[in-house]
Amino acid sequence: MTAKEQRRGADIRQVIVDEIVNSKVSTESLKKPAAVKRYLRQYFANVPVEDIQGRDEKIMARIALDHLEFAAKRRKGQALVRVFNATKKEHGYTSAYTFVEMVNDDMPFIVNSISAAIVQQKLGVHITVHPIISIKRDSEGRVADITSADDDDAYSESFVRLAIDRENNKEELKRLKRIICDVLRDVRLAVRDWGKMIQRMRDTRDLLEDGPSGADPLLRSESQALLDWLTDEHFTFLGYREYALSKRGQRYFLKVVKGSGLGILSKEDTVDKAVELTAEMRRITRARDWLILTKANSRSTVHRPAFLDYVGIKIYDKKGNVVGERRFVGLLTSIAYSESPANIPLVRHKVHKIFERAHVEQLGHRGKALQHIVETYPREELFQSSVQDLTRTILGVLNLQERQRVKFFLRRDTFNRFFSCLVYVPREKYTTAIRRQIEALLLDAFGGISVDSAVQISDSALARVHLIVRTPRGERPRISVLSI
């Protein structure tokens, strides 16, 4: 869009908003005409012009003021939510859409979290209105005035209105409201404890001074640097909890430290049952390192619906014995995904080890090819995979080069909850149908319950499909890669 077109669009919006503001529609919750006009201007200030153009200005004003009526009484920290189908009798208009309206404290992640939850229910979001309203309320939480954004005595509140696919089933509307309320609760918990979780990671970083005997000092410093890196806008902190490790005979148990939960993990802080460590978990406990980097087995309800990133830090006593774990869950940020592996602590350590094992000179032709593979490798795999797994797969990709053939690489999750698969297909033969066939084949082979895939198509002669196949908890299918 040119600058002239942008100015024209802004001029059209201004005319429409002026018409809405001057439509003389009143509201019971606010008797001050000047305040009503301020509210309407704030409500429609950033609505795309195509969402208000050609509509009746009185109906638009009525919609906004009806939202204000819904917000007439609210306490700080309270979320108001309603999901409804508009009727002529009750609302003064009808629509082909169902509407979701919310009033909440202004905080990050509200709109994208709610939109993601709605989409996960197989409902499309068509229109989003999200004004931040400067409100003054009385001691009982009633709206007293609407002021300007620079009024220090006012409180910024988030008004959200979404037009979504029509849903006529009343029980489904109630269920959707419950889901939205749960998401808003998670957002509130994560935002509330954000600073505390960052401080916990900084405190935990210092605990890495204690560790197992014979541990690599470079691995220690790289692990500490990674925790520093995560706190530097590379990780969206959503939850934290501490665990204590205990032994009963030959059995080991991990138990929640009561009162330690923060963010989304604080709501389950009353969990009292100790979890017995499996053989694989005991092996991880004995490893001479500090960090456990993997994916949790649940999707985030905050920010975006990806599976949560899990950062576990093993805690050692002065004798080098593991005594517990500090666990953070959240999401790597977009900055983290765009960062070069050479600049990411611990990942760069792994990359150095890969070059050592490959006996490849970085400045040579083969070394440059290997470096390119590393730079374009799925970022989460670089974090979660062991040096052994990375070396095996990355060297396999290097040896594949530009050969026109199908190649399959497999990695098992540390806790046996999923399989990470890389499938290379000649680019000219790759289609969406081929990807779906691969997904179906792997779901069947692994007895999977779900599969997520991401495709990379570049100048290479090969297209790459990265698939995560999740398996039933506690089950580890016996897989022969040769049979796939």
N, C-alpha and C positions, 0 to 999 in steps of 0.2 A: 504494500500500500504506500502511495506517495504521500509526502507531507501535506499536499493540497487536499488529498482525499481524507487524511486524518483530521485536518482542520474542519472540513465539511462535515465529517461524522460527528465531531465534537459540537459543532454548531447545531446540528439536527438534534442531538441529545439535549442540549441546553434548552432548545425550544420546547421539546416534549416534556422535560422536567418542569419547566416553567408552567406549562399547561396543567400538569398534575398538581403542582403546588397551589395553583390558583383555582382549583376545581371546587373549592368551598365544601369539601367533605369533612365532617366533624367526627370527633371520637369522644366517648364518655370518660376515658381514663385520663385525658389531658384537656383542660379547659382553656389553655393559653394559645390563642391563634398563632402567635409568633413562634411558639415552641413547636406547634404542629408543622409549620412550614419548614422549620429547621430539621425536624425529623424526616420529612418527605425528601428534602434535598440530600440528606445523608443516606437515606435508604436507597435512592436511585442513582447516587453519584457515580458508581462504577459499573452499572448494569450495561451490557453491550446494547448498542442502539437498536440492533435487529430484534432484541427481545422485548422492546417497548414500543417500537415504531408500528403505527397502524392500529393501535389498541385504544380502547375508550379510556380517556384520562381519568374519568370518575371511578371506573372499575379499578384502574391501577392504584389510585389513591385509596380506595376502599380496601384493596388487598393489603397494602402497606399498613394502614391504620388498624385493620383487623389483626395483623401481626403484633402491633403495639398493644391492642387490647389483651391479646394472649399473654403479653409480657407485663401486664398491669401490676402484678405483684410478684416479686421474686427476691429471695434472699441471696446474698453473695455466697457462691459455692453451689447453688442449686441450678440444675439443668431442667429447663422446660422443654418438653417434646410432644408433638402431636402429629399424627398421620391421618389424613382425611381425603375424602372426595367432595369437592365443592358442589353445593346445590343452590339453585336460584333462591329458594326460600330462606336458607340460613346465611348464605354468603353473598347473594346478589349476582351470582354468575355461575356458569357451569364450565366444565373443561373435560377434555379427553384424557387428562393426566390425573394421577394421584399426587398429592402434595405432602411434603415433609417440612415441618417448620420447627425451628429450635431457637431458644434464647439461652445464652450461657455466658459465663465469664469469657473475656477475650483471651484466647490462648492458642499456641501453635497446633497444627495438625488436625483441627476440627473438620474442615470441609473435605480434605482428601481421605481422612479416616472414615467418615460417614459415607462418602461416595463409594469408597471401596467396599464397604459392608453391603451397600445396596446392590452393587454390581454382582457381588458374590451370591446374592439371592436371585440372580438371573433377571434383574430389573435394570433397565437403562435409565440413565440420568440425562434429561434433555435441557433443563434450564437451571442455572445456579445463581442465586442472589445472596450475596454475603456482605452486607454493610456492617461497619463497626459504629455503633450508636453511642454518643456521649450522653449519659443519663445521670440525673440526680434523683435519688429515691429518699423517701422519708424513713423514719425509724422502724416502720413496719414493712418496709420493702416496696411501698407503692411508688409509682412514677410520679415525681413532682415537677420535673422540668427536663427539657432537652436543650443542651448547651453546645457550644463550639468545642472542637476537638482539643483546643489548647487550654481548656478550663481545668485547672488542677483540682478543683473541688468535685468535678464530675467523675463518673466511673465508666470505663469503656466496656460495652457489652457486645457480644457477638450475636447478631441476628442472622439466621440461615434459613433460606427457603429453596427447596429443591422440587422441580417438577419431574416426576418419574413415570415409568410405564404404569398404565392403569391397573389397579388391583381392586377387585370388587368383593373379594372374600373377607368378611369382617375379622375372622380368626387370623388370617394372614396379615391383615393390617395391625392387629394387636401383637403378633409375633415380630413383625418388622420393628414396631416401636420398642419392644423389649431388647432386640438386638442393638438398636441405635443407642438406647440408654446404657447398655453394657459397654459399648464402644466409648461413649462419652465418659463413663467412669474410668476406663483404662487410660484415656487421654489425660484426664484430670490427675490420676495417680502418677503417671509418668512425668507430667509437667511439674507437679508439686515436688517431686523428689529428685528432679534433674540435677540440681547443684549438689545434693547429698551423694548421689551416685558417682559423680565425677570426683568428689573428694574421697570416696571410698576407694576408687581405683588409684588415686594418688597415694593414699595410705598403704594400699596393698603392694604397690610398686616397691616400697621400702622393705616390705617383708621378704622380698626375693633375696635379700642378703643372706638369709638362712636357706640351706638347700642340702641335697644329698651329697655324700662324700664321693669324690671323683667326678663331680659334674663339670662340664666344660665352662670355664669362666666367660668365654666369648658368648656362649649360649645364654648365660645369665644376663650379661649386659645387653644383648640383643632383645631378650624377653622384656627387660625393664624399659628399653627404648620403645618397644612396641606399645606398652601400656601408656607411655608418654604420648606416643603418636596417636593413639586412639582418643585420648582426651583432647587432642588438638583438632577438633572439628572433623574427625574421621569416623566417628561412631555416634549414633543416636542412642543414648542410654534410655532403656525402657524399664528394666527391672534388675534387682540385685537381691542376693540372699547368701547367707553363710551356712556351711555345713561342718559338722564335727565327725571325725572318723573314730570308730571304736572297734574293738576286737573281742569276740567271744569264742574262745577255743581257736579253731581254725577258720572261723567265719568273721568277715568284716562287714561293718554297717556304716552307712552314712545317714546322719540325722540332722534335720533343720535346727539351727540355733534360733530359739524363740526370740522374737522381737528384732531380728536382723533384716527382715524383708523390707525392700523399698520398691517404689513404682508398682508395676503390674504384678510383681512377686510378693508384694505386701498383703494382697488380698487372700493369699493362701498361707499366711504366716502362722496360722494355728495348726498346721499339719504337724502331727506328733509322731507318726509312724516312721520308724527307721527303715531304710532301704538296704537290703543285702547286696553287696557287690558281686557281680558275676565274675567268672574267670577272666574275661576280657577287661573288665574294670579293674580287677586286681593287678593285671599286667600293666595297665596304664599307671596305677599307683606306684608300682615298683620302678618305672622308667625314671632315669636320672635327668629330669627336666622339670619345668614349672607350669607350662601352659597347655591347656586343652582347648583347641580351636575346632569347632564343628558347627553343625546346624541343630537347633532345637527341633522337636517333632511337632511343633505347633506354629501356625502362621501368626504374624503380628496383626493385632487389631488397630494399631496406631501407625499413622503415617502412610504405609503401603503394605499390602497383604502378602508380603514375602515371608518365607520361613525365617524365624528369628535366628540371628547369629548368636552363638554361644561362646563366651570367653570364660573358661574356667581356670582359676589359678590355684595350684596346689600349695598348701601351707605346710611348712616344715618346722619342727622344733629345733632347738640348738644342737641336738644330737643327729640331725639329718633324717628324722623319721617324719613321714607324712601324718599330719594330725587333723587335716580338714581341707576344705575347699571354699574359695570365694567365687561366686558365680555371677556373671553379668550377662544379661540378654539384651539385645537391641538390634540395630541395623547399621551396617556399614553405609556411610554417606556416599553421595555421588562423587565427592572429592576423592574418597578412598579408591573408588573404582577407576578414576582417571589418573591416579598416581602411577608413576613408573615403578615396576618392581625393584629397580635399583635404589629407590628412595624409601622403600618400606622396610623398617626394622624386622628382623627375623626372616622375612621373605627373601631379602637380599642375601642373608646368611644361607638359606636353602639354595638359592641360585648359585652361589659360590661353590657349594658342595656338589651341585649337579655338574658344573664345569670340571671340578676336580675328578669326579668319577668318570666323566666322559672322555677325559684326557684330550680336551679340545682347547686350542688357543683362541681367545676371544677375538683377536684381530684377524684371524684367518677366515677364509670363505665359509668353512663349516661352523666356525665359532659365531660368525655374524648370522648365519641361518638359525643356529640354536638360540641366539639372543632374540631374534625376531619371534620365534615360537614362544619364548618365555613372555615377551611383551604382549603378545596377543592371546595368551593362554587364559582360560576362565579364571578371573581374579579369586573367586572363592576357593577354587581348587588349589591355588598357590598358598592360601592361608591354611587350609584344612588338611592337605595331603602331607604325608611323611616324605622325607628326602628320598627314601627308597622308592616309594610309589611315583613320585615326580620324575625321578631319573629314568625309571622303567618306561613311563609313558612318553615323556618328552623326547627321549632318544628314539623311541619307536616312531614318533611323528617325524623326527629329523631323518630317519632312514627311509621313511615313506616318501619324503620330498614331494615331487610333482607327479608321481606315478598314478596313472588312471586306474585306481582300484579301490574297493571298499575295505576299510580297516576299522577294527573295533578295539577299544581300550576300556578296561574296567577297573574301578576302585571300590572297595567295600568301606562303608562308614565305620568309624572307630567303634560305635556302639551298636552296629548291626541293624540300623534302622532304615538304611537306604543303600542303593547302589548308584554310584556316579559313573556314567557311561559317555565316552566320546566316540562318535561314529563319523568317519570320513567317507564322503561319497563324491564321485566325479561330479563337478559342478554342472556340467551339461545334462546330467541325468537326474539331478536333484529336483524334486517337486514337493509340494505340500502333501500329496498322496503318498510319496515315498516316506516322508517323515511320519505320517500317521501309521503306515505299515510297520515302521521300526518301533514306534511306541507300543503298538499292539503286540508285536513279537516279544519285546522285553517284558511287558506286563505279564504276559503268559509264562515266559521262561522263569521269571523271578517270583511268580505268585504275588505280584504287586497289587497294591490297593490304590495307587495313584501314580501319575507320571507328569513331570514338568519338563519342557524342552525349550532350548534356545538355539537359534541357528545363526551361524556366521558365514556370510558369502562375501568374499573379497576378490582380489585379483588372482588369487591362487586358483589352480586347476581343480582344487578340491573344496567342497562345501563341508562345513563342520557342524554336526548336531550334538549339543551337550544335553544329556537327559539325566534326570534324577528320578529313579524308580523307588518309591517307598514301599516297604514291606510290612506285614503285620508285626506288631511289637512282640518281642520275645522269640520270634521265629527267624531262623537263619537257613534259608534254602540252600541245598547243596547244588552248586552251579559248576558245570563244565563249560568253559568258554568255547571250547571246540565244538560243542553241540548247538551253539546259538547261531 
